[in-house]
Amino acid sequence: MQKAILAFDLGGTYLKYGIGTTDGEIIHHAKRDSGGKGSIETIASAFKAAALEMKETAVRKNITLTAVSIGTPGAVDKKTGAVFGSSPNVPAVVGLSLQDIIREELSLPVVVENDANLATLGEAIKGAGAGYRSVLGLTLGTGLGGGFVFDGNIYRGAHGSALEIGHSSIDYNGRICNCGKPGHIEAYASGSAIMKRANELEIELGFDSPRKFPKSKPVFQAALEGYEPAVIAVSEAVDALSVFLANMINIVDPSCIIIGGGVMFGYLDYWDELKGKVADKVADSLTGKTPILPAELGNMAGMVGAVLNAGRLSSSQ
């Protein structure tokens, strides 16, 4: 009977989940609405339903589940598995012990980690960062997260909150982030920010029949078609992201930067422009030295990182 890890990746829109081996192979995966903007009960219900589904899948596939690995937005208390601080895109998760929810359904060891940390680990080991010693990862989705992996290990910082880079300010008098503070890069370069800015520009520019974009993907598409509000919104996002990336290169000097998440695909048509703007802003001593790479694992990076993380922890115990 094959042994495997049950992995969860909680996002503002979807809860992705599946079964994978400790070397990063995903055997089976699925997703459902996360209830991310809802209550604690809504999120807990999504996790419990997914756990039951995967438990039944494991039985059908003759798989023994040995542990559970969870990725979540926000900083994580490693002792309790609870999220602390703030999580603007999944607010109900703050203070919630995801460990306890899963243990109500499955009698297995549970490890909880920041979702962007896991996505960066997945890319560093099995994706675009393979072969690089230090990997700075960005996940662009509803929000903007980040992680840093050095010599194959996640860097968490002194208080478990390292690389909360979505809440790094590029303008102290800038746009107000979902967390309530000014100028954060998440308020400029994330999917929700691009959508919001395009809709604002339709009004500011006096468009009689605004498209009222529901998400960022059609904004990127409209920008390629030359639709002015979308062109401006995407241009502003690329400019802001280039400032942020140059700052991170100057501060961290990573071997490479990997950009992933669902919104990354929209940026691909502007990749050369983005890299050129970063080169114009970075310190002279670092110009052209840091590859900026699109993620290779797509939306599976967090899942891959989750099973890798659980496997490493179990092998060290």
Secondary structure, DSSP 4 states (H G I P E B T S, - for coil): -EEEEEEEEE-SSEEEEEEE-TTS-EEEEEEEE--TTS-HHHHHHHHHHHHHHHHHHHHHTTEEEEEEEEEESSEE-TTT-BEES--TTSGGGBT-BHHHHHHTT--S-EEEEEHHHHHHHHHHHHSTTTT-SEEEEEEESSSEEEEEEETTEE---TTS-TT-GGG-BS-TTSPBPTTS-BTBTHHHHSHHHHHHHHHHHHHHTT-SS----SSSHHHHHHHHTT-HHHHHHHHHHHHHHHHHHHHHHHHH--SEEEEESTTHHHHGGGHHHHHHHHHHHS-GGGTT-S-EEE-SSGGGHHHHHHHHHHHHHHHH-
